[in-house]
Amino acid sequence: MTAAALLQWALASVPEIIVVTGACVLLIVGELVRKGRDDLLLWASVAIVLLAAVATLMLAGEMQPAYAGMFISDRFAVFFKLVFYLATILTFFLSRKYAEIEGIGRSEYYVLLLFALVGMMIMASAIDLLSIYVGLELMVLCTYVLTGFLRKERRSNEAALKYVILGAVSTAIFLYGVSLIYGLTGTTQLDRMAEAVSGGPLDPALLLAVVFIVAGLVFKIGAVPFHMWVPDVYEGAPTTITAFMSVAPKAAGFAVILRVFPNPLVEA
């Protein structure tokens, strides 16, 4: 692997690297912050997101795919990443007073939000079903924990448990669709899938794969008929997390849907 290729990969994912590095540093430094100085964690988290936003705007031009064709930083990704940044920063500020009232102003709270942000950023830039899965699972694993962050609240624990169980089922459905797609086309890259499914006869197995992938993605955005988890989870989660989940993860889900279906699988 050449130095030029490594540099291209690093440049394409600079915003993600910033947020991941910042979240890891915040997790360590947060343990050193004295009680009552939680505002430092808030402003540090906001600074990390703003720094990533600046890096994203600097990369707003068209770029070639990176990471062996699994990741791209184009204008489509930039737009959705800016939406994620705005939603995350607003969640931080909403959490300022709420965290003080509920006693959840710990570094893990902000770190989990940052890692959920990274997952959504990967989803927006992913051009391969496997990288979509990595970003999707990073996002939902963080939201699972954030949903049950009020550990002493029974409804929060119940909401998190329901979310984990149903989320695991939807993930299995999505992965089964991905495995069928790979078996039928020999690739998980979206552009190569488009070439494989265009111009050929209609394959019922391909339709089945599309149904599984749609079901997995639709569950993540809480659309009918896979919306049964939404009322319980939104009611049991901390109010600030409910606000976050009702905007950012849904936008990430729509970003993936717009990546996948208008191009590769529309021919199916």
C-alpha positions as CSV (number, residue, x, y, z in Angstrom):
1,M,0.0,0.0,0.0
2,T,1.5,3.4,-1.0
3,A,1.8,6.5,1.1
4,A,-0.5,8.3,-1.3
5,A,-3.3,5.8,-0.8
6,L,-2.9,6.0,3.0
7,L,-3.0,9.8,2.8
8,Q,-6.2,9.7,0.6
9,W,-7.9,7.4,3.1
10,A,-6.9,9.6,6.0
11,L,-8.1,12.8,4.2
12,A,-11.5,11.2,3.3
13,S,-12.2,10.3,7.0
14,V,-10.6,13.2,8.8
15,P,-14.0,14.2,10.5
16,E,-14.6,10.7,11.7
17,I,-11.0,10.5,13.0
18,I,-11.4,13.8,14.9
19,V,-14.6,12.7,16.6
20,V,-13.3,9.2,17.5
21,T,-10.1,10.6,18.9
22,G,-11.9,13.4,20.8
23,A,-14.4,10.9,22.3
24,C,-11.6,8.6,23.5
25,V,-9.7,11.6,25.1
26,L,-12.9,12.8,26.6
27,L,-13.6,9.4,28.2
28,I,-10.2,9.5,29.9
29,V,-10.2,13.2,30.9
30,G,-13.8,13.0,32.0
31,E,-12.7,10.8,35.0
32,L,-10.5,13.6,36.1
33,V,-13.1,16.3,36.1
34,R,-14.4,17.2,39.5
35,K,-18.1,16.9,40.4
36,G,-19.9,20.1,39.7
37,R,-17.6,21.0,36.7
38,D,-19.7,19.1,34.2
39,D,-19.9,22.1,31.9
40,L,-16.3,21.4,30.9
41,L,-17.5,18.1,29.4
42,L,-20.3,19.8,27.6
43,W,-18.1,22.4,26.0
44,A,-15.4,19.9,25.2
45,S,-17.9,17.8,23.4
46,V,-19.3,20.8,21.5
47,A,-15.7,21.8,20.5
48,I,-15.0,18.3,19.1
49,V,-18.2,18.4,17.0
50,L,-17.4,21.9,15.7
51,L,-13.9,20.9,14.8
52,A,-15.3,17.9,12.8
53,A,-17.7,20.3,11.1
54,V,-14.9,22.5,10.0
55,A,-13.0,19.5,8.6
56,T,-16.1,18.3,6.8
57,L,-16.6,21.7,5.2
58,M,-13.0,21.7,4.0
59,L,-13.6,18.4,2.3
60,A,-16.9,19.5,0.7
61,G,-15.6,18.9,-2.8
62,E,-16.0,15.7,-4.8
63,M,-13.5,13.0,-3.7
64,Q,-12.7,9.5,-4.9
65,P,-13.8,6.5,-2.9
66,A,-11.4,5.4,-0.1
67,Y,-10.9,2.2,2.0
68,A,-11.1,-0.1,-1.0
69,G,-14.3,1.4,-2.3
70,M,-16.2,1.2,1.0
71,F,-16.2,4.9,2.0
72,I,-16.6,8.2,0.2
73,S,-16.7,11.9,1.3
74,D,-18.9,13.6,-1.3
75,R,-21.4,16.4,-1.1
76,F,-24.2,14.0,-0.3
77,A,-22.3,12.9,2.8
78,V,-21.3,16.4,3.7
79,F,-24.9,17.5,3.8
80,F,-26.1,14.7,6.1
81,K,-23.0,15.1,8.3
82,L,-23.9,18.7,8.9
83,V,-27.4,17.7,9.9
84,F,-25.9,15.2,12.4
85,Y,-23.6,17.8,13.8
86,L,-26.4,20.2,14.4
87,A,-28.6,17.6,16.0
88,T,-25.8,16.4,18.3
89,I,-24.8,19.9,19.4
90,L,-28.5,20.8,20.1
91,T,-28.7,17.6,22.2
92,F,-25.6,18.6,24.1
93,F,-27.2,21.9,25.0
94,L,-30.5,20.4,25.8
95,S,-28.7,18.0,28.1
96,R,-27.0,20.8,30.1
97,K,-29.9,21.4,32.6
98,Y,-31.4,17.9,32.2
99,A,-28.2,16.2,33.1
100,E,-28.0,18.3,36.3
101,I,-31.6,17.4,37.3
102,E,-31.3,13.7,36.5
103,G,-27.7,13.4,37.7
104,I,-26.4,12.0,34.4
105,G,-23.7,14.6,33.6
106,R,-20.9,12.1,33.3
107,S,-18.4,11.8,30.6
108,E,-19.9,8.5,29.3
109,Y,-23.1,10.3,28.4
110,Y,-21.3,12.7,26.0
111,V,-18.9,10.0,24.8
112,L,-21.7,7.7,23.8
113,L,-23.4,10.6,21.9
114,L,-20.1,11.2,20.1
115,F,-19.7,7.6,19.1
116,A,-23.3,7.5,17.9
117,L,-22.4,10.5,15.8
118,V,-19.4,8.6,14.3
119,G,-21.7,5.8,13.4
120,M,-24.1,8.1,11.6
121,M,-21.2,9.8,9.8
122,I,-20.0,6.4,8.5
123,M,-23.5,5.6,7.4
124,A,-23.7,8.8,5.3
125,S,-20.3,8.1,3.6
126,A,-20.7,4.3,3.2
127,I,-20.9,3.0,-0.3
128,D,-20.6,-0.7,0.7
129,L,-23.2,-2.8,2.5
130,L,-20.6,-3.9,5.1
131,S,-19.5,-0.4,5.9
132,I,-23.1,0.6,6.2
133,Y,-23.5,-2.2,8.7
134,V,-20.5,-1.1,10.7
135,G,-21.8,2.5,11.0
136,L,-25.4,1.3,11.7
137,E,-24.3,-1.0,14.5
138,L,-22.0,1.6,16.1
139,M,-24.9,4.0,16.1
140,V,-27.5,1.7,17.5
141,L,-25.2,0.1,20.2
142,C,-24.7,3.6,21.6
143,T,-28.4,4.4,21.5
144,Y,-29.2,1.1,23.3
145,V,-27.1,2.3,26.2
146,L,-28.3,5.8,26.1
147,T,-31.9,4.6,26.1
148,G,-31.3,2.8,29.4
149,F,-29.0,5.5,30.9
150,L,-31.4,6.2,33.7
151,R,-30.5,3.0,35.4
152,K,-32.7,3.6,38.5
153,E,-35.8,4.1,36.3
154,R,-37.7,0.9,35.6
155,R,-39.3,2.2,32.4
156,S,-35.8,3.2,31.1
157,N,-34.5,-0.3,31.7
158,E,-37.5,-1.8,30.1
159,A,-37.3,0.4,27.0
160,A,-33.6,-0.4,26.6
161,L,-34.3,-4.2,26.8
162,K,-37.1,-4.0,24.3
163,Y,-34.9,-1.9,22.0
164,V,-32.0,-4.3,22.2
165,I,-34.1,-7.4,21.5
166,L,-36.0,-5.9,18.5
167,G,-32.9,-4.2,17.3
168,A,-31.0,-7.5,17.2
169,V,-33.8,-9.1,15.2
170,S,-33.8,-6.2,12.7
171,T,-30.0,-6.5,12.4
172,A,-30.2,-10.2,11.7
173,I,-32.8,-9.5,9.0
174,F,-30.6,-6.9,7.4
175,L,-27.5,-9.1,7.5
176,Y,-29.4,-12.0,5.9
177,G,-30.4,-9.7,3.1
178,V,-26.8,-8.6,2.7
179,S,-25.7,-12.2,2.6
180,L,-28.2,-13.0,-0.2
181,I,-27.1,-10.0,-2.2
182,Y,-23.5,-11.1,-1.9
183,G,-24.3,-14.6,-2.9
184,L,-26.3,-13.4,-6.0
185,T,-24.0,-10.6,-7.2
186,G,-20.6,-11.5,-5.7
187,T,-20.1,-8.1,-4.2
188,T,-21.3,-5.8,-1.5
189,Q,-20.2,-2.5,-3.1
190,L,-23.1,-0.4,-4.3
191,D,-21.8,0.5,-7.7
192,R,-20.8,-3.1,-8.6
193,M,-24.2,-4.3,-7.4
194,A,-25.8,-1.8,-9.8
195,E,-23.8,-3.3,-12.6
196,A,-24.7,-6.9,-11.5
197,V,-28.5,-6.4,-11.3
198,S,-29.0,-4.2,-14.4
199,G,-30.0,-5.6,-17.7
200,G,-30.6,-9.1,-16.6
201,P,-33.7,-11.2,-16.0
202,L,-35.6,-10.6,-12.8
203,D,-34.4,-12.9,-10.0
204,P,-36.9,-13.8,-7.3
205,A,-34.1,-14.4,-4.8
206,L,-32.9,-10.8,-5.5
207,L,-36.3,-9.5,-4.7
208,L,-36.3,-11.5,-1.4
209,A,-32.9,-9.9,-0.5
210,V,-34.2,-6.5,-1.2
211,V,-37.2,-7.1,1.1
212,F,-34.9,-8.2,3.9
213,I,-32.6,-5.1,3.5
214,V,-35.6,-2.8,3.4
215,A,-37.1,-4.4,6.5
216,G,-33.9,-3.9,8.4
217,L,-33.5,-0.3,7.4
218,V,-37.1,0.6,7.8
219,F,-37.0,-0.7,11.4
220,K,-34.1,1.6,12.2
221,I,-36.0,4.7,11.2
222,G,-39.2,3.5,12.9
223,A,-41.4,3.5,9.8
224,V,-44.6,1.5,9.4
225,P,-45.0,-1.4,9.9
226,F,-41.8,-1.8,11.9
227,H,-42.6,1.0,14.3
228,M,-43.8,-1.0,17.3
229,W,-40.6,-0.2,19.3
230,V,-40.9,3.5,19.0
231,P,-43.5,4.4,21.7
232,D,-42.0,2.3,24.4
233,V,-38.4,3.4,23.7
234,Y,-39.2,7.1,23.3
235,E,-41.2,7.1,26.5
236,G,-38.6,5.3,28.6
237,A,-35.5,6.9,27.3
238,P,-34.1,10.2,28.8
239,T,-36.0,13.1,27.2
240,T,-32.8,14.5,25.6
241,I,-32.1,11.1,24.0
242,T,-35.6,10.9,22.7
243,A,-35.1,14.2,21.0
244,F,-31.8,13.0,19.6
245,M,-33.2,9.7,18.3
246,S,-36.2,11.3,16.7
247,V,-33.9,13.3,14.4
248,A,-30.3,12.2,13.9
249,P,-30.6,8.4,13.6
250,K,-33.6,8.7,11.3
251,A,-31.7,11.1,9.1
252,A,-28.9,8.6,9.0
253,G,-31.4,5.8,8.0
254,F,-32.7,8.0,5.2
255,A,-29.2,8.7,4.0
256,V,-28.5,5.0,3.7
257,I,-31.8,4.4,1.9
258,L,-31.0,7.2,-0.6
259,R,-27.6,5.6,-1.1
260,V,-28.8,2.1,-1.7
261,F,-32.1,2.1,-3.5
262,P,-32.1,4.9,-6.1
263,N,-29.0,3.4,-7.7
264,P,-28.0,-0.2,-7.1
265,L,-31.2,-2.0,-6.2
266,V,-33.8,0.0,-8.1
267,E,-33.3,-2.3,-11.0
268,A,-34.4,-5.3,-8.9
